Amino acid sequence: MNLTEVQGDIFLAPYDSKFVQCISADYVMGKGIATQFNERFNTRQRILERYEPKEVFRNGYCIFDGLITYCLVTKGKYYQKPTYKSLEEALIYLRDNWLSQLTDNEIVISSPKIGCGLDQLNWNKVKDLIINTFAYMDNLIWYVYYL
């Protein structure tokens, strides 16, 4: 696993990237980077099309013009804050249920500093969670974008 921090716009990430973002289970996506994902990729609508509205939504993904966005649910309501535990559980779900299914020789992830903007988690702790969760995935390259 190789994690690299990149100062720049996440939406200029390499085309072969799979995006990762954190959202709430109510899919509001009304502030922060989630709003930008929703505006560019219609994330909210694509998730609602993929999953039943009343379904207990754990984590999901949507596809827009071949681009995959993994949406990690780290809190129930948009106004709540995630915990390190809820983020770790979402990362483990990403690893075990989505990334482990890929046959790509090289998996490229692009994300913001997940959980660290409006959600106010500490980036150094989150970075350690990501590195520890995906440590054994030698074919994973994770770019973390920040402005």
N, C-alpha and C positions, 0 to 999 in steps of 0.2 A: 504494500500500500504506500502510495506516495501522495502526500498532501502539500499543495503549494498555494500560498496566498498571492493574489494578483490584485493590484490596484487598478481598477477599471470597471467598465460597465459589463455586468453579467450577461446582458443580452447581445453582447458581441463575442460571446464564448464560441469555441470551435463548434462547427455544425454537428459533429458526431457526439457532442455532449448529451448526457441525460441530466436534466435539471432536477434539483432537490430544493424544496421549500417546506416551511412549517405552516400549518393552518390550524384552525379550530374546527371542531366537529360540527359546528353550525354553519360552516362554509361562508361566513360573512365576507371575508377578504376585503374589508373596507378601508384598511390603512396599511401603510408600509409597503414592503416589497411584494406582499401578496396581491395588493391592488395592481401593481405593475404586471405581475404574471397574469392576473385575470384579464386586464385590458389587452395584453398582447396575444394570449393563448385561449381566452374564453374558458379559463380553468374551472370556474364554478359551474357553468352550464355543462361542460364535458364530464365533470364528476357526477353531477346529478343525472345525466343520461346513462352513466355507467353503473350507478348504484341506486338502489331503491331509496326514495327520500326518507322513509321511516326506518331504514336499516341502521343498525348500530354500526356506524362507520369507524373503522379502526384506522386504516391508512389506505390510500388509493393512488391511482395514477391516471393521467389522461394523455392522449396523443393528439398533437396538432401538427398537421403537415409533416408527419414523420418524426417530429420532436417529442420526446417523452418527458413529462414532468411528473416526478414522484412527489406526492403531497403527504407529508408526515403530520398526522394529527397528534398534537402535543398538549392540547387542552380542550375542554368541552365547549366553552363559550368564548367568543372573540374578546371579551373584556377581561378574561382570566389570564393568569400568567402560567407558563409551563414550569415544570420542575426538571431538575437534572434527571430524575428517575423517568419521567414521562418521555423526555427526549431520548434517553438511552433505550427505552423500550421501543420507540419508533425506529431508531437506528438499527436495532437488532431485527425488527420486522423487515426493514428494507433489505438488510443483508440476507436473511434466511428465506424470505418469500419472493423477492424480486431479483436481486443481483445474483443470487446463487443459481437462478434459472437461466441466466444469460450464457451464451456460448461464445461471446466475443473474446477474441484473443486479448484485447485491451478494453477495459471499461473506463470511460471518461465521464466523470461527474462534475457538474458546475453548480455551485450553490452560493448564496450569500452567507454571511456569518450567521447560520441558522440559530434561532433562539436568542440572538444577541441584540437585535435592534429594539423594537418596541417591547419585545418580551423580556429584555433586560438580564439575560443570563450572561455570565462571564465568559468571554471568548476563549481564554486559556483553558478553562475547565471543559468547555464544549469541544475544543480542538482535541484535548486528551481523550474525550469520549469517542470522538470519530476515529482517532488513530487506534485506540484500544479495541474498538468494535470491529474494525476492518483490517487489523494487523496481519492476518494470515492471507489476505487477498493480494497476492503478488501482481495480479493483472489490473489492479484498480489505481487509477489516477484521479485525484480529487482536487479540483481547483476551487478555491474560496475567493469570491470577488468582494471587494469593498471599494467605496469611493473615497 
